Amino acid sequence: MLEMSLHQNCVLFEFPTVEFEPKTDAYVQLKKQIGRLVGWRIITAPPHKANGKFMVEAKFATEEHTEAAISRGITMGDAQYRAIYTGTSRDELPKMIRVHLTGIPYEEEDVLVEKLRTSLKHYGKTHKTTQWQAMNPSNECSM
C-alpha cells in the first residue's frame, strides 16, 4: 500500500476503513486520545489495490505524544491501534512486515534478489522474496 515517501520524525498508524467513516474521524480520535498534531495525512491504496485498510501519517506536537502513539496508541471498541516510527533523525527505522516494490530494474533474478536484500538490510533480515511477473504479448516474461 505504501508507495510514497514518509516524513521524518512522524508516526504511522494502520486502521481498518470500517472503523472510521469518514476517514477524517481518525484525526479526531488521534487528537482526543493522544494529543495535538502538527500535521497529518491519510494514505490509501489505489482503488484496484484496496484492502479494507488505510494509513495515517502523523506528527505530534510533543515527543511525549509521539511516544504515547507508539506505546499506547488509540482504542476503538475492543481494538487498540499503535503507531510505528516513520524514521527519525536518530536513525531509527520502522519495523516493516511487508515491502512492495514497483518499477524495479531489469536484472537477472539472482542479481536482483541480492541487490534487494542488500538495500533492505537496514531493516533487518529479509526472510522471503516473491517476484510477480506479467506476460507481455510475445509471451515472454518481463518485470
C-alpha positions in Angstrom: 0.0 0.0 0.0 2.8 2.4 0.9 4.3 3.7 -2.3 5.3 7.2 -1.2 7.9 8.9 0.9 7.3 9.4 4.6 8.3 12.4 6.6 11.0 12.2 9.3 10.0 12.2 13.0 6.5 11.1 12.4 4.4 8.0 13.2 2.4 5.7 11.0 -0.9 4.1 12.0 -2.8 1.5 10.1 -6.6 1.4 10.5 -9.5 -0.7 9.0 -11.7 1.6 6.9 -14.8 0.3 8.7 -13.6 1.8 12.0 -13.6 5.4 10.6 -16.3 6.7 8.4 -15.3 9.2 7.2 -11.6 8.5 7.4 -11.0 12.0 8.8 -12.6 10.8 12.1 -9.2 9.2 12.7 -7.7 12.6 13.2 -10.4 13.4 15.8 -9.5 10.3 17.7 -5.8 10.9 17.5 -6.2 14.4 18.8 -8.6 13.3 21.5 -6.8 10.2 22.8 -3.1 11.3 22.3 -2.7 15.0 21.8 -2.2 17.9 19.5 -1.0 17.2 16.0 1.3 19.4 14.0 0.4 17.7 10.7 -1.2 14.5 9.4 -2.3 12.9 6.2 -4.4 9.9 5.1 -2.7 7.4 2.9 -4.9 5.0 0.9 -4.2 2.3 -1.6 -5.3 2.9 -5.2 -8.8 1.5 -5.8 -7.6 -1.6 -7.7 -5.4 -2.5 -4.6 -7.9 -1.6 -1.9 -7.5 -4.0 1.1 -10.0 -2.5 3.6 -7.3 -0.5 5.4 -5.8 2.9 5.3 -2.8 4.6 7.0 -2.4 7.8 8.8 1.0 9.5 8.9 1.0 11.9 11.9 3.4 14.4 13.5 2.5 15.2 17.1 3.3 18.5 18.9 5.5 16.9 21.6 7.8 13.9 21.9 5.6 12.7 24.8 2.6 12.5 22.4 4.8 10.6 19.8 5.9 8.1 22.5 2.2 7.7 23.6 1.2 7.0 20.0 3.8 4.2 19.8 3.4 2.7 23.3 -0.3 3.2 23.9 -1.9 4.2 20.6 -5.6 4.7 20.5 -8.5 2.4 21.4 -11.6 2.0 19.3 -14.1 -0.5 20.8 -12.1 -3.6 21.7 -9.2 -2.8 19.3 -6.0 -1.0 20.1 -4.1 0.7 17.3 -0.4 1.6 17.9 1.9 3.5 15.7 5.3 2.9 14.4 8.1 5.4 13.6 8.4 6.5 10.0 12.1 7.2 10.5 13.8 9.7 12.7 16.8 11.9 13.0 18.1 9.2 15.5 18.5 6.8 12.6 15.6 4.6 13.8 13.7 2.8 11.1 10.2 1.4 11.2 9.7 -2.3 11.7 8.1 -3.3 8.3 6.4 -6.6 7.8 6.0 -6.4 4.1 7.5 -4.3 1.4 6.0 -4.0 -2.1 8.2 -2.6 -4.9 7.3 -1.4 -8.3 9.4 -0.1 -11.2 12.3 -2.4 -10.2 15.3 -2.5 -12.6 15.7 -5.2 -15.3 18.2 -7.7 -13.8 18.7 -11.5 -13.7 16.6 -12.9 -10.8 19.6 -13.8 -8.6 21.3 -10.5 -9.1 18.0 -8.6 -8.4 17.3 -10.6 -5.2 20.9 -9.9 -3.9 20.5 -6.2 -4.7 17.1 -6.0 -2.9 18.4 -7.9 0.1 21.4 -5.6 0.3 19.3 -2.4 0.1 16.8 -3.8 2.7 19.4 -5.0 5.2 19.0 -1.7 7.2 15.5 -3.1 8.2 16.8 -6.4 9.4 16.9 -9.8 7.8 14.9 -10.4 4.6 13.1 -13.7 5.1 11.2 -14.1 1.8 11.2 -12.5 -1.6 8.4 -13.0 -4.1 8.5 -11.8 -7.6 5.3 -11.2 -9.6 5.7 -11.0 -13.3 3.4 -10.1 -16.1 3.4 -11.8 -19.5 3.9 -9.5 -22.5 2.2 -10.0 -25.8 5.1 -12.1 -27.2 4.6 -14.5 -24.3 8.0 -13.6 -22.7 8.2 -12.8 -19.0 9.1 -9.2 -18.1 9.4 -7.5 -14.7 
